[in-house]
Amino acid sequence: MTFLLLLVLTLLFGTIDAFFGPVKTSMIPKIVTKEQTQRANALFQGTDQVAFILGPLLAGVFMEFGNVSTSYSVATGLVLLSTVLVFPPFIKEAPAEKRVQQTPLRDLKEGFHYVVRSNFLLVGIGVLISYNFFVMGAIIVAMPLVVDLYGGTPINLSYLEVSLGIGMVIGSAIVGFVKIKNRGKLSVYGLLGAALVLIFFSQFTDLFWLTMIVFFIGLAMPIVTIPFFTSVQESTDPKLIGRVMSLVYLAMNGFDPIAYGVIPWLIEGGLSIQHVLLVFALIAMLVGVVVLLKGKSYQRV
């Protein structure tokens, strides 16, 4: 294994994941009733976050008692098992309503034009991008940096990551059990709350309190994402749901990696991580306030 080969494998894995992500979210409205969509999304995302916590722990165990190849082999087996479990007859997926032969480029254009014509989708995607770039992307980059800055050890980083994951799981459970009337407004409040918490995170220097604070950033994630996901799944034309969810998935997962590159570049330029987090939090809060004041139609969804 060389670094170049690892880079190629990572690129391929990311490309395949970019297909898998929109498909898994588009599949939910095809296998549950409309009334169950919100709870299904919450259960799905909550389970995803539990795996996010347990996965690294299990990988560490396999590498401790075996080696890296053992961990990869177990992961490969689990992925193969998942392909069996989502086999269409097993999940009773509804058949496609209409089949049209056209090019992938035309598919992409149709999905893009559908999103551009929808004020709800544009505002919601903007909220997702703001949360994932300015809040979630920033906090993931910041955690190892603040642990090093404040004299912590790898166990402190683990505590921060677990606290973030537990917040996501609890947030998903809350959204799953509470009936939400104004989903758009709730997602905006989630963004504002996460930005406010990030401001506190940027000012505290004690790792214990930072571990407590990061929990609330994780708690906000399902509050921002699940109401919007549910509304998109319920309101989008079924034959376009895959293309629309691809763009939503891009907003959800495509901008925090950009933050991974931007923030170290800003720090290399002379800014402290605290100042970067503060500026990012203020920008996210500004976006939330603008949507709260101007996006009345979005809030009524």
VOGU-3710 file (C-alpha; in Angstrom, 3 decimals, decimal comma):
1> mtfllllvlt> 0,000/0,000/0,000  1,382/3,386/-1,037  -0,051/6,841/-0,411  -0,909/7,250/-4,118  -2,806/3,944/-4,159  -4,609/4,910/-0,947  -5,562/8,225/-2,578  -7,002/6,435/-5,622  -8,979/4,000/-3,457  -10,352/6,879/-1,374
11> llfgtidaff> -11,413/8,700/-4,551  -13,225/5,592/-5,810  -14,876/5,015/-2,448  -16,064/8,621/-2,301  -17,439/8,394/-5,838  -19,429/5,249/-5,033  -20,679/6,805/-1,784  -21,933/9,791/-3,802  -24,247/7,362/-5,640  -25,279/5,513/-2,497
21> gpvktsmipk> -26,163/8,592/-0,403  -28,969/10,046/-2,571  -30,341/6,575/-3,293  -30,712/5,631/0,371  -32,566/8,875/1,203  -34,732/8,646/-1,936  -35,747/5,107/-1,003  -37,423/6,057/2,281  -40,670/7,512/0,815  -40,975/4,397/-1,385
31> ivtkeqtqra> -41,029/1,963/1,541  -43,032/3,843/4,216  -46,306/5,769/4,207  -46,343/9,573/4,059  -47,314/9,782/7,754  -44,287/7,683/8,687  -41,712/9,651/6,687  -40,523/11,938/9,494  -40,111/9,091/11,987  -38,426/6,934/9,350
41> nalfqgtdqv> -35,912/9,695/8,604  -35,243/10,187/12,314  -34,775/6,440/12,878  -32,556/6,191/9,806  -30,331/9,107/10,797  -30,236/8,039/14,449  -29,100/4,552/13,474  -26,533/6,111/11,151  -25,122/8,147/14,038  -25,016/5,126/16,364
51> afilgpllag> -22,936/3,399/13,698  -20,791/6,539/13,488  -19,981/6,072/17,191  -19,631/2,280/17,251  -17,870/1,850/13,906  -14,520/3,395/14,890  -14,593/1,512/18,217  -15,146/-1,842/16,465  -12,519/-1,005/13,850  -10,056/-0,313/16,654
61> vfmefgnvst> -10,848/-3,664/18,277  -10,330/-5,562/15,010  -7,041/-3,776/14,378  -5,922/-4,378/17,959  -6,478/-8,130/17,807  -5,767/-8,525/14,092  -4,515/-5,889/11,671  -5,797/-3,268/9,250  -6,651/-5,948/6,693  -8,882/-7,674/9,266
71> sysvatglvl> -10,830/-4,460/9,787  -11,234/-3,943/6,035  -12,338/-7,552/5,573  -15,064/-7,226/8,225  -16,220/-3,949/6,658  -16,370/-5,605/3,234  -18,477/-8,430/4,628  -20,902/-5,988/6,249  -21,274/-4,014/3,022  -21,997/-7,210/1,085
81> lstvlvfppf> -24,616/-8,121/3,696  -26,245/-4,712/3,300  -26,574/-5,204/-0,461  -28,611/-8,344/0,254  -30,794/-6,633/2,877  -31,778/-3,796/0,505  -32,631/-6,165/-2,351  -35,897/-4,660/-3,734  -38,179/-7,687/-3,118  -37,019/-7,870/0,513
91> ikeapaekrv> -37,849/-4,239/1,321  -41,001/-4,295/-0,836  -39,917/-1,239/-2,803  -42,706/0,255/-4,906  -42,166/-0,043/-8,684  -41,131/2,973/-10,760  -44,205/4,888/-11,923  -42,745/5,895/-15,258  -39,683/4,901/-17,223  -38,259/7,395/-19,696
101> qqtplrdlke> -35,157/6,771/-21,796  -32,929/9,846/-21,644  -29,313/10,802/-21,030  -27,760/11,320/-17,582  -27,004/14,934/-18,578  -30,672/15,589/-19,251  -31,550/13,933/-15,931  -29,147/16,304/-14,196  -30,594/19,362/-15,959  -34,151/18,379/-15,043
111> gfhyvvrsnf> -33,250/17,989/-11,389  -31,328/21,278/-11,346  -34,168/23,215/-13,011  -36,697/21,683/-10,609  -34,649/22,888/-7,623  -34,013/26,355/-9,080  -37,752/26,898/-9,607  -38,535/26,029/-5,982  -37,953/28,764/-3,402  -38,422/26,183/-0,645
121> llvgigvlis> -35,644/23,950/-1,996  -33,238/26,834/-2,612  -33,653/28,231/0,906  -33,482/24,773/2,501  -30,323/23,861/0,604  -28,830/27,201/1,682  -29,588/26,365/5,320  -27,992/22,913/4,911  -24,873/24,363/3,284  -24,533/26,966/6,050
131> ynffvmgaii> -24,819/24,353/8,790  -22,443/21,853/7,198  -19,813/24,368/6,094  -19,805/26,940/8,889  -20,789/24,734/11,846  -20,281/20,990/11,349  -17,249/21,271/9,065  -15,699/23,833/11,401  -16,244/21,791/14,561  -14,822/18,587/13,061
141> vamplvvdly> -11,634/20,400/12,023  -11,471/22,287/15,333  -11,756/19,337/17,740  -8,239/17,884/17,278  -6,784/21,395/17,109  -8,305/22,571/20,403  -7,331/19,309/22,113  -3,724/19,967/21,109  -3,972/23,683/21,918  -5,291/23,127/25,444
151> ggtpinlsyl> -2,909/20,291/26,331  -5,295/17,378/25,908  -4,586/13,778/24,926  -6,148/11,450/22,310  -8,723/10,321/24,899  -9,988/13,920/25,108  -10,509/13,890/21,347  -12,458/10,641/21,697  -14,652/12,235/24,367  -15,405/15,167/22,055
161> evslgigmvi> -16,275/12,876/19,135  -18,500/10,640/21,268  -20,257/13,672/22,765  -20,955/14,990/19,264  -22,289/11,595/18,178  -24,508/11,181/21,249  -25,992/14,615/20,589  -26,864/13,547/17,026  -28,513/10,336/18,257  -30,600/12,094/20,917
171> gsaivgfvki> -31,572/14,822/18,450  -32,754/12,176/15,993  -34,811/10,484/18,723  -36,467/13,781/19,681  -37,362/14,635/16,092  -38,654/11,110/15,587  -41,113/11,266/18,472  -42,262/14,904/18,267  -44,834/15,947/15,678  -43,432/18,983/13,870
181> knrgklsvyg> -45,852/21,531/12,427  -43,493/24,178/11,016  -40,540/22,183/9,708  -38,908/25,088/7,908  -38,961/27,309/10,976  -37,563/24,507/13,153  -34,632/23,927/10,801  -33,800/27,666/10,918  -33,959/27,636/14,717  -31,650/24,620/14,654
191> llgaalvlif> -29,117/26,558/12,562  -29,322/29,592/14,867  -28,948/27,410/17,959  -25,936/25,584/16,524  -24,290/28,902/15,582  -24,836/30,239/19,103  -23,318/27,107/20,631  -20,331/27,395/18,273  -19,741/30,928/19,588  -19,513/29,508/23,129
201> fsqftdlfwl> -17,235/26,724/21,873  -14,876/29,313/20,388  -14,552/31,138/23,746  -14,133/28,303/26,265  -10,679/26,898/27,021  -11,552/24,027/29,363  -11,765/20,649/27,587  -14,434/19,372/29,994  -16,798/22,218/29,126  -15,948/21,948/25,430
211> tmivffigla> -16,999/18,293/25,590  -20,317/19,344/27,122  -20,829/22,129/24,573  -20,132/20,048/21,462  -23,028/17,762/22,463  -25,478/20,553/21,590  -23,949/21,051/18,137  -24,609/17,368/17,465  -28,113/17,764/18,902  -28,841/20,509/16,356
221> mpivtipfft> -27,905/18,441/13,307  -31,117/16,328/13,109  -33,181/19,412/13,917  -31,713/21,173/10,885  -31,719/18,249/8,457  -34,587/15,846/9,184  -37,500/18,335/8,883  -36,131/19,536/5,543  -35,471/16,004/4,269  -39,003/14,955/5,200
231> svqestdpkl> -40,603/17,917/3,447  -38,541/17,313/0,293  -39,487/13,636/0,208  -43,177/14,377/0,711  -43,485/17,233/-1,780  -41,154/16,287/-4,644  -42,451/14,657/-7,826  -41,687/10,910/-7,324  -39,961/10,588/-10,706  -37,583/13,431/-9,754
241> igrvmslvyl> -36,922/12,486/-6,138  -33,565/10,833/-6,900  -32,228/13,828/-8,791  -33,456/16,319/-6,187  -32,054/14,287/-3,288  -28,713/14,134/-5,133  -28,490/17,932/-4,955  -29,702/17,938/-1,343  -27,104/15,271/-0,516  -24,437/17,434/-2,136
251> amngfdpiay> -25,453/20,332/0,138  -25,483/17,969/3,107  -22,124/16,284/2,545  -20,219/18,252/-0,074  -19,400/21,407/1,845  -17,986/20,230/5,162  -14,974/18,686/3,325  -14,380/22,124/1,788  -14,243/23,498/5,323  -11,573/20,887/6,091
261> gvipwliegg> -9,370/22,603/3,501  -10,348/26,242/4,107  -9,903/26,315/7,892  -6,301/24,973/7,976  -5,485/27,449/5,206  -6,860/30,319/7,342  -4,896/29,094/10,357  -1,725/28,881/8,270  -2,430/32,493/7,317  -2,098/33,557/10,943
271> lsiqhvllvf> -5,640/33,333/12,351  -6,257/31,409/15,555  -8,767/28,549/15,575  -10,871/30,491/18,107  -11,174/33,466/15,759  -11,996/31,237/12,783  -14,749/29,485/14,749  -16,156/32,797/15,945  -16,295/34,241/12,419  -17,863/31,063/11,008
281> aliamlvgvv> -20,455/31,038/13,795  -21,380/34,676/13,157  -21,786/34,028/9,416  -24,027/31,017/10,109  -26,080/33,110/12,520  -26,396/35,870/9,921  -27,728/33,359/7,390  -30,243/32,096/9,948  -31,437/35,618/10,784  -31,847/36,492/7,086
291> vllkgksyqr> -33,921/33,343/6,473  -35,947/34,065/9,614  -36,720/37,606/8,428  -37,060/37,033/4,678  -37,945/33,369/4,220  -41,533/33,442/5,482  -42,755/30,905/2,929  -39,975/28,507/3,897  -40,850/28,789/7,569  -44,483/27,867/6,909
301> v> -43,560/24,523/5,336
//
